[in-house]
C-alpha cells in the first residue's frame, strides 16, 4: 500500500517509479519532477547533480534524515 518517492515496496522493481497519475517513469529525474510540491520549484535537469558537492553544507542533515530509512521501521 506504499507508493511515492519511497517506491511501492512490493519487491517489483518495474513499478518503483509510479507517479501520482499512475504512469511509470523510466528515469529518476522524470519521476522526481512529477512529485514537485509547487510549480515554483525548478524541474530537475536530466544530468544528475553530485549532491555531496552541490549541497555540501546539508550533508549532516541528509545523513540524519536518511538514517530513518536504515532504521528498524524499514527492515
N, CA, C, O and CB atoms as a CASP TS submission, in Angstrom:
PFRMAT TS
TARGET T0000
AUTHOR 0000-0000-0000
METHOD Language model
MODEL 1
PARENT N/A
ATOM      1  N   UNK     1       0.806  -1.200   0.000  1.00  0.00           N
ATOM      2  CA  UNK     1       0.000   0.000   0.000  1.00  0.00           C
ATOM      3  C   UNK     1       0.846   1.260   0.000  1.00  0.00           C
ATOM      4  O   UNK     1       0.331   2.349   0.253  1.00  0.00           O
ATOM      5  CB  UNK     1      -0.915   0.001   1.183  1.00  0.00           C
ATOM      6  N   UNK     2       2.142   1.128  -0.282  1.00  0.00           N
ATOM      7  CA  UNK     2       3.042   2.277  -0.279  1.00  0.00           C
ATOM      8  C   UNK     2       3.302   2.690  -1.716  1.00  0.00           C
ATOM      9  O   UNK     2       3.425   1.845  -2.602  1.00  0.00           O
ATOM     10  CB  UNK     2       4.376   1.952   0.457  1.00  0.00           C
ATOM     11  N   UNK     3       3.384   3.991  -1.941  1.00  0.00           N
ATOM     12  CA  UNK     3       3.821   4.487  -3.240  1.00  0.00           C
ATOM     13  C   UNK     3       4.335   5.896  -3.058  1.00  0.00           C
ATOM     14  O   UNK     3       4.134   6.507  -2.009  1.00  0.00           O
ATOM     15  CB  UNK     3       2.672   4.442  -4.287  1.00  0.00           C
ATOM     16  N   UNK     4       4.990   6.406  -4.065  1.00  0.00           N
ATOM     17  CA  UNK     4       5.567   7.732  -3.974  1.00  0.00           C
ATOM     18  C   UNK     4       7.068   7.661  -4.068  1.00  0.00           C
ATOM     19  O   UNK     4       7.614   6.733  -4.665  1.00  0.00           O
ATOM     20  CB  UNK     4       5.153   8.411  -2.687  1.00  0.00           C
ATOM     21  N   UNK     5       7.738   8.627  -3.488  1.00  0.00           N
ATOM     22  CA  UNK     5       9.188   8.688  -3.587  1.00  0.00           C
ATOM     23  C   UNK     5       9.874   7.525  -2.898  1.00  0.00           C
ATOM     24  O   UNK     5      11.042   7.254  -3.173  1.00  0.00           O
ATOM     25  CB  UNK     5       9.684   9.974  -3.009  1.00  0.00           C
ATOM     26  N   UNK     6       9.175   6.828  -2.004  1.00  0.00           N
ATOM     27  CA  UNK     6       9.752   5.650  -1.354  1.00  0.00           C
ATOM     28  C   UNK     6       9.549   4.387  -2.179  1.00  0.00           C
ATOM     29  O   UNK     6      10.034   3.326  -1.785  1.00  0.00           O
ATOM     30  CB  UNK     6       9.144   5.464   0.026  1.00  0.00           C
ATOM     31  N   UNK     7       8.862   4.460  -3.291  1.00  0.00           N
ATOM     32  CA  UNK     7       8.616   3.288  -4.118  1.00  0.00           C
ATOM     33  C   UNK     7       7.351   2.573  -3.691  1.00  0.00           C
ATOM     34  O   UNK     7       6.602   3.068  -2.848  1.00  0.00           O
ATOM     35  CB  UNK     7       9.798   2.338  -4.058  1.00  0.00           C
ATOM     36  N   UNK     8       7.113   1.406  -4.274  1.00  0.00           N
ATOM     37  CA  UNK     8       5.889   0.657  -4.000  1.00  0.00           C
ATOM     38  C   UNK     8       6.081  -0.405  -2.932  1.00  0.00           C
ATOM     39  O   UNK     8       5.108  -0.902  -2.364  1.00  0.00           O
ATOM     40  CB  UNK     8       5.386   0.014  -5.262  1.00  0.00           C
ATOM     41  N   UNK     9       7.328  -0.755  -2.658  1.00  0.00           N
ATOM     42  CA  UNK     9       7.676  -1.711  -1.603  1.00  0.00           C
ATOM     43  C   UNK     9       6.962  -3.048  -1.787  1.00  0.00           C
ATOM     44  O   UNK     9       6.516  -3.661  -0.817  1.00  0.00           O
ATOM     45  CB  UNK     9       7.335  -1.130  -0.235  1.00  0.00           C
ATOM     46  N   UNK    10       6.857  -3.499  -3.048  1.00  0.00           N
ATOM     47  CA  UNK    10       6.221  -4.789  -3.326  1.00  0.00           C
ATOM     48  C   UNK    10       7.198  -5.773  -3.976  1.00  0.00           C
ATOM     49  O   UNK    10       6.776  -6.788  -4.529  1.00  0.00           O
ATOM     50  CB  UNK    10       5.002  -4.590  -4.231  1.00  0.00           C
ATOM     51  N   UNK    11       8.476  -5.483  -3.914  1.00  0.00           N
ATOM     52  CA  UNK    11       9.553  -6.309  -4.461  1.00  0.00           C
ATOM     53  C   UNK    11       9.531  -6.384  -5.990  1.00  0.00           C
ATOM     54  O   UNK    11      10.243  -7.203  -6.571  1.00  0.00           O
ATOM     55  CB  UNK    11       9.464  -7.703  -3.889  1.00  0.00           C
ATOM     56  N   UNK    12       8.738  -5.554  -6.642  1.00  0.00           N
ATOM     57  CA  UNK    12       8.698  -5.495  -8.101  1.00  0.00           C
ATOM     58  C   UNK    12       9.372  -4.196  -8.530  1.00  0.00           C
ATOM     59  O   UNK    12       8.770  -3.125  -8.446  1.00  0.00           O
ATOM     60  CB  UNK    12       7.221  -5.582  -8.645  1.00  0.00           C
ATOM     61  N   UNK    13      10.599  -4.286  -8.983  1.00  0.00           N
ATOM     62  CA  UNK    13      11.344  -3.083  -9.341  1.00  0.00           C
ATOM     63  C   UNK    13      10.800  -2.403 -10.596  1.00  0.00           C
ATOM     64  O   UNK    13      11.160  -1.259 -10.870  1.00  0.00           O
ATOM     65  CB  UNK    13      12.800  -3.425  -9.544  1.00  0.00           C
ATOM     66  N   UNK    14       9.960  -3.065 -11.348  1.00  0.00           N
ATOM     67  CA  UNK    14       9.414  -2.485 -12.578  1.00  0.00           C
ATOM     68  C   UNK    14       8.427  -1.353 -12.301  1.00  0.00           C
ATOM     69  O   UNK    14       8.185  -0.528 -13.182  1.00  0.00           O
ATOM     70  CB  UNK    14       8.732  -3.563 -13.401  1.00  0.00           C
ATOM     71  N   UNK    15       7.858  -1.294 -11.111  1.00  0.00           N
ATOM     72  CA  UNK    15       6.881  -0.237 -10.828  1.00  0.00           C
ATOM     73  C   UNK    15       7.327   0.732  -9.731  1.00  0.00           C
ATOM     74  O   UNK    15       6.501   1.443  -9.160  1.00  0.00           O
ATOM     75  CB  UNK    15       5.570  -0.859 -10.436  1.00  0.00           C
ATOM     76  N   UNK    16       8.607   0.762  -9.440  1.00  0.00           N
ATOM     77  CA  UNK    16       9.113   1.643  -8.380  1.00  0.00           C
ATOM     78  C   UNK    16       8.923   3.127  -8.706  1.00  0.00           C
ATOM     79  O   UNK    16       8.769   3.941  -7.796  1.00  0.00           O
ATOM     80  CB  UNK    16      10.586   1.362  -8.137  1.00  0.00           C
ATOM     81  N   UNK    17       8.931   3.481  -9.975  1.00  0.00           N
ATOM     82  CA  UNK    17       8.815   4.893 -10.354  1.00  0.00           C
ATOM     83  C   UNK    17       7.384   5.235 -10.783  1.00  0.00           C
ATOM     84  O   UNK    17       7.187   5.960 -11.758  1.00  0.00           O
ATOM     85  CB  UNK    17       9.801   5.222 -11.491  1.00  0.00           C
ATOM     86  N   UNK    18       6.393   4.719 -10.064  1.00  0.00           N
ATOM     87  CA  UNK    18       4.997   5.024 -10.360  1.00  0.00           C
ATOM     88  C   UNK    18       4.695   6.441  -9.882  1.00  0.00           C
ATOM     89  O   UNK    18       4.955   6.785  -8.728  1.00  0.00           O
ATOM     90  CB  UNK    18       4.038   3.990  -9.688  1.00  0.00           C
ATOM     91  N   UNK    19       4.148   7.254 -10.771  1.00  0.00           N
ATOM     92  CA  UNK    19       3.878   8.665 -10.479  1.00  0.00           C
ATOM     93  C   UNK    19       2.503   8.825  -9.828  1.00  0.00           C
ATOM     94  O   UNK    19       1.735   7.865  -9.770  1.00  0.00           O
ATOM     95  CB  UNK    19       3.960   9.512 -11.771  1.00  0.00           C
ATOM     96  N   UNK    20       2.186  10.023  -9.339  1.00  0.00           N
ATOM     97  CA  UNK    20       0.862  10.246  -8.755  1.00  0.00           C
ATOM     98  C   UNK    20      -0.270   9.967  -9.748  1.00  0.00           C
ATOM     99  O   UNK    20      -1.376   9.606  -9.343  1.00  0.00           O
ATOM    100  CB  UNK    20       0.756  11.676  -8.249  1.00  0.00           C
ATOM    101  N   UNK    21       0.002  10.132 -11.045  1.00  0.00           N
ATOM    102  CA  UNK    21      -1.019   9.878 -12.063  1.00  0.00           C
ATOM    103  C   UNK    21      -1.157   8.391 -12.385  1.00  0.00           C
ATOM    104  O   UNK    21      -2.074   7.997 -13.104  1.00  0.00           O
ATOM    105  CB  UNK    21      -0.690  10.648 -13.333  1.00  0.00           C
ATOM    106  N   UNK    22      -0.244   7.557 -11.853  1.00  0.00           N
ATOM    107  CA  UNK    22      -0.315   6.126 -12.075  1.00  0.00           C
ATOM    108  C   UNK    22       0.540   5.607 -13.211  1.00  0.00           C
ATOM    109  O   UNK    22       0.615   4.397 -13.422  1.00  0.00           O
ATOM    110  CB  UNK    22      -1.698   5.752 -12.321  1.00  0.00           C
ATOM    111  N   UNK    23       1.194   6.506 -13.957  1.00  0.00           N
ATOM    112  CA  UNK    23       2.091   6.040 -15.002  1.00  0.00           C
ATOM    113  C   UNK    23       3.456   5.723 -14.401  1.00  0.00           C
ATOM    114  O   UNK    23       3.745   6.136 -13.277  1.00  0.00           O
ATOM    115  CB  UNK    23       2.218   7.092 -16.125  1.00  0.00           C
ATOM    116  N   UNK    24       4.291   5.002 -15.126  1.00  0.00           N
ATOM    117  CA  UNK    24       5.604   4.607 -14.626  1.00  0.00           C
ATOM    118  C   UNK    24       6.681   5.301 -15.452  1.00  0.00           C
ATOM    119  O   UNK    24       6.756   5.123 -16.667  1.00  0.00           O
ATOM    120  CB  UNK    24       5.779   3.061 -14.674  1.00  0.00           C
ATOM    121  N   UNK    25       7.508   6.089 -14.784  1.00  0.00           N
ATOM    122  CA  UNK    25       8.623   6.771 -15.448  1.00  0.00           C
ATOM    123  C   UNK    25       9.823   5.842 -15.520  1.00  0.00           C
ATOM    124  O   UNK    25       9.953   4.919 -14.716  1.00  0.00           O
ATOM    125  CB  UNK    25       8.994   8.078 -14.706  1.00  0.00           C
ATOM    126  N   UNK    26      10.701   6.092 -16.487  1.00  0.00           N
ATOM    127  CA  UNK    26      11.893   5.252 -16.607  1.00  0.00           C
ATOM    128  C   UNK    26      13.148   5.933 -16.077  1.00  0.00           C
ATOM    129  O   UNK    26      14.168   5.274 -15.876  1.00  0.00           O
ATOM    130  CB  UNK    26      12.102   4.862 -18.049  1.00  0.00           C
ATOM    131  N   UNK    27      13.088   7.233 -15.851  1.00  0.00           N
ATOM    132  CA  UNK    27      14.273   7.922 -15.326  1.00  0.00           C
ATOM    133  C   UNK    27      13.977   8.527 -13.957  1.00  0.00           C
ATOM    134  O   UNK    27      12.838   8.883 -13.652  1.00  0.00           O
ATOM    135  CB  UNK    27      14.742   9.021 -16.304  1.00  0.00           C
ATOM    136  N   UNK    28      14.998   8.634 -13.160  1.00  0.00           N
ATOM    137  CA  UNK    28      14.861   9.200 -11.817  1.00  0.00           C
ATOM    138  C   UNK    28      14.409  10.651 -11.877  1.00  0.00           C
ATOM    139  O   UNK    28      13.534  11.060 -11.114  1.00  0.00           O
ATOM    140  CB  UNK    28      16.182   9.095 -11.056  1.00  0.00           C
ATOM    141  N   UNK    29      14.996  11.431 -12.774  1.00  0.00           N
ATOM    142  CA  UNK    29      14.653  12.853 -12.827  1.00  0.00           C
ATOM    143  C   UNK    29      13.214  13.072 -13.277  1.00  0.00           C
ATOM    144  O   UNK    29      12.521  13.924 -12.720  1.00  0.00           O
ATOM    145  CB  UNK    29      15.604  13.588 -13.763  1.00  0.00           C
ATOM    146  N   UNK    30      12.750  12.323 -14.273  1.00  0.00           N
ATOM    147  CA  UNK    30      11.359  12.467 -14.722  1.00  0.00           C
ATOM    148  C   UNK    30      10.406  12.080 -13.594  1.00  0.00           C
ATOM    149  O   UNK    30       9.381  12.730 -13.389  1.00  0.00           O
ATOM    150  CB  UNK    30      11.090  11.593 -15.980  1.00  0.00           C
ATOM    151  N   UNK    31      10.750  11.021 -12.864  1.00  0.00           N
ATOM    152  CA  UNK    31       9.939  10.578 -11.734  1.00  0.00           C
ATOM    153  C   UNK    31       9.898  11.648 -10.648  1.00  0.00           C
ATOM    154  O   UNK    31       8.821  12.004 -10.168  1.00  0.00           O
ATOM    155  CB  UNK    31      10.485   9.260 -11.162  1.00  0.00           C
ATOM    156  N   UNK    32      11.049  12.158 -10.262  1.00  0.00           N
ATOM    157  CA  UNK    32      11.117  13.160  -9.200  1.00  0.00           C
ATOM    158  C   UNK    32      10.383  14.441  -9.596  1.00  0.00           C
ATOM    159  O   UNK    32       9.750  15.077  -8.753  1.00  0.00           O
ATOM    160  CB  UNK    32      12.576  13.475  -8.862  1.00  0.00           C
ATOM    161  N   UNK    33      10.464  14.823 -10.868  1.00  0.00           N
ATOM    162  CA  UNK    33       9.776  16.030 -11.325  1.00  0.00           C
ATOM    163  C   UNK    33       8.264  15.917 -11.182  1.00  0.00           C
ATOM    164  O   UNK    33       7.588  16.932 -11.018  1.00  0.00           O
ATOM    165  CB  UNK    33      10.132  16.317 -12.771  1.00  0.00           C
ATOM    166  N   UNK    34       7.722  14.706 -11.240  1.00  0.00           N
ATOM    167  CA  UNK    34       6.278  14.517 -11.074  1.00  0.00           C
ATOM    168  C   UNK    34       5.841  14.772  -9.633  1.00  0.00           C
ATOM    169  O   UNK    34       4.654  14.979  -9.378  1.00  0.00           O
ATOM    170  CB  UNK    34       5.878  13.103 -11.495  1.00  0.00           C
ATOM    171  N   UNK    35       6.773  14.759  -8.697  1.00  0.00           N
ATOM    172  CA  UNK    35       6.463  14.967  -7.279  1.00  0.00           C
ATOM    173  C   UNK    35       6.839  16.360  -6.790  1.00  0.00           C
ATOM    174  O   UNK    35       6.890  16.594  -5.582  1.00  0.00           O
ATOM    175  CB  UNK    35       7.175  13.931  -6.440  1.00  0.00           C
ATOM    176  N   UNK    36       7.104  17.291  -7.707  1.00  0.00           N
ATOM    177  CA  UNK    36       7.407  18.660  -7.270  1.00  0.00           C
ATOM    178  C   UNK    36       6.213  19.209  -6.487  1.00  0.00           C
ATOM    179  O   UNK    36       5.067  19.064  -6.910  1.00  0.00           O
ATOM    180  CB  UNK    36       7.739  19.583  -8.494  1.00  0.00           C
ATOM    181  N   UNK    37       6.484  19.825  -5.368  1.00  0.00           N
ATOM    182  CA  UNK    37       5.424  20.319  -4.487  1.00  0.00           C
ATOM    183  C   UNK    37       4.730  21.553  -5.061  1.00  0.00           C
ATOM    184  O   UNK    37       3.583  21.836  -4.717  1.00  0.00           O
ATOM    185  CB  UNK    37       5.995  20.642  -3.113  1.00  0.00           C
ATOM    186  N   UNK    38       5.410  22.274  -5.918  1.00  0.00           N
ATOM    187  CA  UNK    38       4.865  23.509  -6.437  1.00  0.00           C
ATOM    188  C   UNK    38       5.460  23.783  -7.813  1.00  0.00           C
ATOM    189  O   UNK    38       6.590  23.386  -8.096  1.00  0.00           O
ATOM    190  CB  UNK    38       5.142  24.678  -5.472  1.00  0.00           C
ATOM    191  N   UNK    39       4.709  24.452  -8.656  1.00  0.00           N
ATOM    192  CA  UNK    39       5.225  24.839  -9.974  1.00  0.00           C
ATOM    193  C   UNK    39       6.377  25.827  -9.823  1.00  0.00           C
ATOM    194  O   UNK    39       7.156  26.020 -10.756  1.00  0.00           O
ATOM    195  CB  UNK    39       4.101  25.454 -10.842  1.00  0.00           C
ATOM    196  N   UNK    40       6.489  26.457  -8.646  1.00  0.00           N
ATOM    197  CA  UNK    40       7.597  27.381  -8.393  1.00  0.00           C
ATOM    198  C   UNK    40       8.924  26.644  -8.221  1.00  0.00           C
ATOM    199  O   UNK    40       9.988  27.242  -8.380  1.00  0.00           O
ATOM    200  CB  UNK    40       7.309  28.219  -7.150  1.00  0.00           C
ATOM    201  N   UNK    41       8.870  25.351  -7.899  1.00  0.00           N
ATOM    202  CA  UNK    41      10.092  24.558  -7.749  1.00  0.00           C
ATOM    203  C   UNK    41      10.664  24.281  -9.138  1.00  0.00           C
ATOM    204  O   UNK    41       9.933  23.868 -10.038  1.00  0.00           O
ATOM    205  CB  UNK    41       9.811  23.218  -6.979  1.00  0.00           C
ATOM    206  N   UNK    42      11.952  24.502  -9.316  1.00  0.00           N
ATOM    207  CA  UNK    42      12.525  24.236 -10.641  1.00  0.00           C
ATOM    208  C   UNK    42      12.551  22.737 -10.935  1.00  0.00           C
ATOM    209  O   UNK    42      12.728  21.916 -10.035  1.00  0.00           O
ATOM    210  CB  UNK    42      13.948  24.817 -10.739  1.00  0.00           C
ATOM    211  N   UNK    43      12.370  22.395 -12.219  1.00  0.00           N
ATOM    212  CA  UNK    43      12.466  20.990 -12.616  1.00  0.00           C
ATOM    213  C   UNK    43      13.913  20.544 -12.558  1.00  0.00           C
ATOM    214  O   UNK    43      14.833  21.328 -12.792  1.00  0.00           O
ATOM    215  CB  UNK    43      11.888  20.771 -14.033  1.00  0.00           C
ATOM    216  N   UNK    44      14.099  19.268 -12.243  1.00  0.00           N
ATOM    217  CA  UNK    44      15.442  18.711 -12.221  1.00  0.00           C
ATOM    218  C   UNK    44      15.952  18.554 -13.637  1.00  0.00           C
ATOM    219  O   UNK    44      15.184  18.292 -14.563  1.00  0.00           O
ATOM    220  CB  UNK    44      15.468  17.365 -11.486  1.00  0.00           C
ATOM    221  N   UNK    45      17.226  18.714 -13.795  1.00  0.00           N
ATOM    222  CA  UNK    45      17.879  18.519 -15.079  1.00  0.00           C
ATOM    223  C   UNK    45      18.080  17.021 -15.308  1.00  0.00           C
ATOM    224  O   UNK    45      18.244  16.270 -14.347  1.00  0.00           O
ATOM    225  CB  UNK    45      19.235  19.281 -15.137  1.00  0.00           C
ATOM    226  N   UNK    46      18.070  16.576 -16.570  1.00  0.00           N
ATOM    227  CA  UNK    46      18.328  15.158 -16.822  1.00  0.00           C
ATOM    228  C   UNK    46      19.752  14.741 -16.480  1.00  0.00           C
ATOM    229  O   UNK    46      20.033  13.554 -16.313  1.00  0.00           O
ATOM    230  CB  UNK    46      18.048  14.839 -18.266  1.00  0.00           C
ATOM    231  N   UNK    47      20.650  15.718 -16.375  1.00  0.00           N
ATOM    232  CA  UNK    47      22.028  15.411 -15.987  1.00  0.00           C
ATOM    233  C   UNK    47      22.084  15.396 -14.467  1.00  0.00           C
ATOM    234  O   UNK    47      21.830  16.423 -13.837  1.00  0.00           O
ATOM    235  CB  UNK    47      23.049  16.453 -16.588  1.00  0.00           C
ATOM    236  N   UNK    48      22.410  14.257 -13.860  1.00  0.00           N
ATOM    237  CA  UNK    48      22.405  14.195 -12.393  1.00  0.00           C
ATOM    238  C   UNK    48      23.459  15.092 -11.753  1.00  0.00           C
ATOM    239  O   UNK    48      24.586  15.206 -12.235  1.00  0.00           O
ATOM    240  CB  UNK    48      22.621  12.772 -11.941  1.00  0.00           C
ATOM    241  N   UNK    49      23.062  15.715 -10.670  1.00  0.00           N
ATOM    242  CA  UNK    49      23.984  16.526  -9.879  1.00  0.00           C
ATOM    243  C   UNK    49      24.791  15.625  -8.959  1.00  0.00           C
ATOM    244  O   UNK    49      24.392  14.496  -8.673  1.00  0.00           O
ATOM    245  CB  UNK    49      23.220  17.596  -9.061  1.00  0.00           C
ATOM    246  N   UNK    50      25.898  16.117  -8.511  1.00  0.00           N
ATOM    247  CA  UNK    50      26.656  15.445  -7.458  1.00  0.00           C
ATOM    248  C   UNK    50      26.188  16.061  -6.142  1.00  0.00           C
ATOM    249  O   UNK    50      26.697  17.111  -5.750  1.00  0.00           O
ATOM    250  CB  UNK    50      28.233  15.598  -7.660  1.00  0.00           C
ATOM    251  N   UNK    51      25.243  15.445  -5.454  1.00  0.00           N
ATOM    252  CA  UNK    51      24.641  16.086  -4.289  1.00  0.00           C
ATOM    253  C   UNK    51      25.628  16.440  -3.186  1.00  0.00           C
ATOM    254  O   UNK    51      25.465  17.466  -2.526  1.00  0.00           O
ATOM    255  CB  UNK    51      23.595  15.203  -3.731  1.00  0.00           C
ATOM    256  N   UNK    52      26.644  15.615  -2.973  1.00  0.00           N
ATOM    257  CA  UNK    52      27.589  15.906  -1.897  1.00  0.00           C
ATOM    258  C   UNK    52      28.444  17.123  -2.221  1.00  0.00           C
ATOM    259  O   UNK    52      28.941  17.789  -1.313  1.00  0.00           O
ATOM    260  CB  UNK    52      28.482  14.699  -1.636  1.00  0.00           C
ATOM    261  N   UNK    53      28.619  17.415  -3.484  1.00  0.00           N
ATOM    262  CA  UNK    53      29.381  18.597  -3.894  1.00  0.00           C
ATOM    263  C   UNK    53      28.456  19.806  -3.968  1.00  0.00           C
ATOM    264  O   UNK    53      28.785  20.880  -3.464  1.00  0.00           O
ATOM    265  CB  UNK    53      30.076  18.361  -5.260  1.00  0.00           C
ATOM    266  N   UNK    54      27.301  19.625  -4.597  1.00  0.00           N
ATOM    267  CA  UNK    54      26.364  20.723  -4.802  1.00  0.00           C
ATOM    268  C   UNK    54      25.784  21.245  -3.498  1.00  0.00           C
ATOM    269  O   UNK    54      25.587  22.450  -3.341  1.00  0.00           O
ATOM    270  CB  UNK    54      25.250  20.284  -5.709  1.00  0.00           C
ATOM    271  N   UNK    55      25.510  20.344  -2.562  1.00  0.00           N
ATOM    272  CA  UNK    55      24.872  20.717  -1.303  1.00  0.00           C
ATOM    273  C   UNK    55      25.733  20.303  -0.111  1.00  0.00           C
ATOM    274  O   UNK    55      25.226  19.712   0.842  1.00  0.00           O
ATOM    275  CB  UNK    55      23.479  20.078  -1.198  1.00  0.00           C
ATOM    276  N   UNK    56      26.999  20.599  -0.157  1.00  0.00           N
ATOM    277  CA  UNK    56      27.952  20.157   0.870  1.00  0.00           C
ATOM    278  C   UNK    56      27.524  20.559   2.285  1.00  0.00           C
ATOM    279  O   UNK    56      27.737  19.799   3.229  1.00  0.00           O
ATOM    280  CB  UNK    56      29.329  20.731   0.574  1.00  0.00           C
ATOM    281  N   UNK    57      26.936  21.716   2.439  1.00  0.00           N
ATOM    282  CA  UNK    57      26.529  22.184   3.757  1.00  0.00           C
ATOM    283  C   UNK    57      25.334  21.450   4.334  1.00  0.00           C
ATOM    284  O   UNK    57      25.019  21.628   5.510  1.00  0.00           O
ATOM    285  CB  UNK    57      26.224  23.628   3.695  1.00  0.00           C
ATOM    286  N   UNK    58      24.665  20.637   3.545  1.00  0.00           N
ATOM    287  CA  UNK    58      23.469  19.938   4.009  1.00  0.00           C
ATOM    288  C   UNK    58      23.714  18.451   4.259  1.00  0.00           C
ATOM    289  O   UNK    58      22.776  17.705   4.542  1.00  0.00           O
ATOM    290  CB  UNK    58      22.357  20.105   3.003  1.00  0.00           C
ATOM    291  N   UNK    59      24.962  18.024   4.155  1.00  0.00           N
ATOM    292  CA  UNK    59      25.282  16.607   4.304  1.00  0.00           C
ATOM    293  C   UNK    59      24.829  16.042   5.652  1.00  0.00           C
ATOM    294  O   UNK    59      24.238  14.964   5.713  1.00  0.00           O
ATOM    295  CB  UNK    59      26.773  16.399   4.140  1.00  0.00           C
ATOM    296  N   UNK    60      25.107  16.766   6.714  1.00  0.00           N
ATOM    297  CA  UNK    60      24.750  16.293   8.053  1.00  0.00           C
ATOM    298  C   UNK    60      23.234  16.101   8.183  1.00  0.00           C
ATOM    299  O   UNK    60      22.776  15.096   8.726  1.00  0.00           O
ATOM    300  CB  UNK    60      25.253  17.285   9.121  1.00  0.00           C
ATOM    301  N   UNK    61      22.474  17.053   7.689  1.00  0.00           N
ATOM    302  CA  UNK    61      21.015  16.969   7.727  1.00  0.00           C
ATOM    303  C   UNK    61      20.523  15.783   6.891  1.00  0.00           C
ATOM    304  O   UNK    61      19.627  15.054   7.317  1.00  0.00           O
ATOM    305  CB  UNK    61      20.385  18.285   7.216  1.00  0.00           C
ATOM    306  N   UNK    62      21.099  15.590   5.718  1.00  0.00           N
ATOM    307  CA  UNK    62      20.701  14.477   4.847  1.00  0.00           C
ATOM    308  C   UNK    62      21.011  13.130   5.491  1.00  0.00           C
ATOM    309  O   UNK    62      20.199  12.207   5.418  1.00  0.00           O
ATOM    310  CB  UNK    62      21.409  14.581   3.492  1.00  0.00           C
ATOM    311  N   UNK    63      22.170  13.012   6.116  1.00  0.00           N
ATOM    312  CA  UNK    63      22.524  11.748   6.771  1.00  0.00           C
ATOM    313  C   UNK    63      21.560  11.442   7.914  1.00  0.00           C
ATOM    314  O   UNK    63      21.179  10.288   8.110  1.00  0.00           O
ATOM    315  CB  UNK    63      23.971  11.799   7.298  1.00  0.00           C
ATOM    316  N   UNK    64      21.166  12.456   8.662  1.00  0.00           N
ATOM    317  CA  UNK    64      20.221  12.246   9.762  1.00  0.00           C
ATOM    318  C   UNK    64      18.853  11.825   9.225  1.00  0.00           C
ATOM    319  O   UNK    64      18.211  10.939   9.788  1.00  0.00           O
ATOM    320  CB  UNK    64      20.089  13.528  10.614  1.00  0.00           C
ATOM    321  N   UNK    65      18.406  12.460   8.137  1.00  0.00           N
ATOM    322  CA  UNK    65      17.109  12.114   7.549  1.00  0.00           C
ATOM    323  C   UNK    65      17.129  10.707   6.966  1.00  0.00           C
ATOM    324  O   UNK    65      16.161   9.960   7.112  1.00  0.00           O
ATOM    325  CB  UNK    65      16.727  13.125   6.462  1.00  0.00           C
ATOM    326  N   UNK    66      18.214  10.345   6.315  1.00  0.00           N
ATOM    327  CA  UNK    66      18.311   9.018   5.702  1.00  0.00           C
ATOM    328  C   UNK    66      18.488   7.916   6.740  1.00  0.00           C
ATOM    329  O   UNK    66      18.190   6.753   6.465  1.00  0.00           O
ATOM    330  CB  UNK    66      19.468   8.982   4.718  1.00  0.00           C
ATOM    331  N   UNK    67      18.958   8.260   7.904  1.00  0.00           N
ATOM    332  CA  UNK    67      19.135   7.261   8.962  1.00  0.00           C
ATOM    333  C   UNK    67      17.799   6.602   9.300  1.00  0.00           C
ATOM    334  O   UNK    67      17.764   5.433   9.686  1.00  0.00           O
ATOM    335  CB  UNK    67      19.748   7.908  10.227  1.00  0.00           C
ATOM    336  N   UNK    68      16.713   7.336   9.159  1.00  0.00           N
ATOM    337  CA  UNK    68      15.387   6.783   9.412  1.00  0.00           C
ATOM    338  C   UNK    68      15.127   5.603   8.469  1.00  0.00           C
ATOM    339  O   UNK    68      14.562   4.592   8.887  1.00  0.00           O
ATOM    340  CB  UNK    68      14.297   7.873   9.239  1.00  0.00           C
ATOM    341  N   UNK    69      15.532   5.725   7.210  1.00  0.00           N
ATOM    342  CA  UNK    69      15.307   4.663   6.233  1.00  0.00           C
ATOM    343  C   UNK    69      16.126   3.426   6.524  1.00  0.00           C
ATOM    344  O   UNK    69      15.770   2.328   6.096  1.00  0.00           O
ATOM    345  CB  UNK    69      15.621   5.158   4.851  1.00  0.00           C
ATOM    346  N   UNK    70      17.224   3.592   7.249  1.00  0.00           N
ATOM    347  CA  UNK    70      18.059   2.461   7.614  1.00  0.00           C
ATOM    348  C   UNK    70      17.689   1.897   8.992  1.00  0.00           C
ATOM    349  O   UNK    70      18.309   0.945   9.466  1.00  0.00           O
ATOM    350  CB  UNK    70      19.522   2.873   7.596  1.00  0.00           C
ATOM    351  N   UNK    71      16.688   2.482   9.618  1.00  0.00           N
ATOM    352  CA  UNK    71      16.278   2.066  10.962  1.00  0.00           C
ATOM    353  C   UNK    71      15.370   0.858  10.947  1.00  0.00           C
ATOM    354  O   UNK    71      15.058   0.325   9.882  1.00  0.00           O
ATOM    355  CB  UNK    71      15.586   3.199  11.666  1.00  0.00           C
ATOM    356  N   UNK    72      14.948   0.426  12.107  1.00  0.00           N
ATOM    357  CA  UNK    72      14.134  -0.787  12.254  1.00  0.00           C
ATOM    358  C   UNK    72      12.777  -0.726  11.541  1.00  0.00           C
ATOM    359  O   UNK    72      12.251  -1.768  11.150  1.00  0.00           O
ATOM    360  CB  UNK    72      13.908  -1.055  13.710  1.00  0.00           C
ATOM    361  N   UNK    73      12.209   0.449  11.367  1.00  0.00           N
ATOM    362  CA  UNK    73      10.895   0.549  10.717  1.00  0.00           C
ATOM    363  C   UNK    73      10.916   0.050   9.280  1.00  0.00           C
ATOM    364  O   UNK    73       9.890  -0.395   8.764  1.00  0.00           O
ATOM    365  CB  UNK    73      10.409   1.983  10.743  1.00  0.00           C
ATOM    366  N   UNK    74      12.078   0.119   8.626  1.00  0.00           N
ATOM    367  CA  UNK    74      12.172  -0.277   7.221  1.00  0.00           C
ATOM    368  C   UNK    74      12.963  -1.562   7.020  1.00  0.00           C
ATOM    369  O   UNK    74      13.349  -1.878   5.895  1.00  0.00           O
ATOM    370  CB  UNK    74      12.803   0.830   6.420  1.00  0.00           C
ATOM    371  N   UNK    75      13.204  -2.293   8.074  1.00  0.00           N
ATOM    372  CA  UNK    75      13.962  -3.552   7.939  1.00  0.00           C
ATOM    373  C   UNK    75      13.035  -4.742   7.854  1.00  0.00           C
ATOM    374  O   UNK    75      13.496  -5.877   7.739  1.00  0.00           O
ATOM    375  CB  UNK    75      14.925  -3.733   9.115  1.00  0.00           C
TER
END
